Amino acid sequence: MPLASITAVASALTAVLGLFVAHLAYRGYRRHESRTMRALAIGIVSIAVVPYLILYLFDPILDLSDAASLLAITLSHTIGLAVIYRTFDR
């Protein structure tokens, strides 16, 4: 199996698992009206799902350069981490 195929499969599994975990966090938000769980769901989607969408959906459609794709993915990770950081009590 070529390395590109392995990478695509691993990325897809990460996105699916991220969606599942985000779904669980969102259910926790709905059940307990917890803003923390909602923020956690948003953070997980930003870290695990959005980069997959950028790389395999938006990149081919918009014909992004490597630098633009990398910037968009890095910004998505940063936003996700910032949202998750905000869930911690100070």
C-alpha positions in Angstrom: 0.0 0.0 0.0 1.5 3.3 -1.0 2.4 5.9 1.6 -0.2 8.4 0.2 -2.9 5.8 0.7 -1.9 5.0 4.2 -1.8 8.7 5.0 -5.3 9.2 3.6 -6.7 6.3 5.5 -5.1 7.5 8.8 -6.4 11.0 8.2 -9.9 9.7 7.5 -9.8 7.5 10.7 -8.7 10.6 12.7 -11.5 12.6 11.3 -14.1 9.9 12.0 -12.8 9.4 15.6 -12.8 13.1 16.1 -16.4 13.4 15.0 -17.4 10.6 17.3 -15.7 12.2 20.3 -17.1 15.6 19.4 -20.5 14.0 19.2 -20.1 12.6 22.7 -19.1 16.0 24.0 -22.0 17.7 22.2 -24.4 15.1 23.8 -22.9 16.0 27.2 -23.6 19.7 26.4 -27.2 19.0 25.4 -27.9 16.8 28.4 -26.3 19.0 31.0 -26.3 22.4 29.2 -22.6 22.6 29.9 -20.8 25.3 28.0 -17.6 23.5 28.7 -18.7 20.4 26.8 -19.8 22.5 23.9 -16.4 24.2 23.7 -14.7 20.8 24.0 -16.8 19.6 21.0 -15.9 22.7 19.0 -12.2 22.3 19.9 -12.1 18.6 18.9 -13.8 19.3 15.6 -11.3 22.1 14.9 -8.3 19.9 15.7 -9.4 16.5 14.1 -12.1 17.2 11.5 -11.4 20.6 9.9 -7.8 19.8 8.9 -9.1 16.7 7.1 -11.7 18.8 5.3 -9.1 21.4 4.3 -6.7 18.8 3.0 -9.1 16.5 1.1 -12.1 18.7 0.3 -11.2 22.4 0.1 -7.6 22.0 -1.2 -8.7 20.2 -4.4 -11.7 22.4 -5.0 -9.8 25.7 -4.4 -6.4 24.5 -5.7 -4.6 25.9 -2.6 -0.9 26.1 -2.5 1.0 24.0 0.1 1.7 27.1 2.1 -2.0 28.1 2.1 -3.1 24.6 3.2 -0.5 24.4 5.9 -1.6 27.9 7.2 -5.2 26.9 7.2 -4.6 23.7 9.1 -2.3 25.4 11.6 -4.9 28.1 12.2 -7.5 25.4 12.7 -5.3 23.6 15.2 -4.6 26.9 17.0 -8.3 27.8 17.2 -9.1 24.3 18.5 -6.5 24.4 21.2 -7.5 27.9 22.2 -11.2 26.8 22.6 -10.2 23.8 24.6 -7.9 25.9 26.8 -10.8 28.1 27.6 -12.7 25.1 29.0 -10.2 24.8 31.9 -11.1 26.6 35.1 -8.6 29.1 36.3 
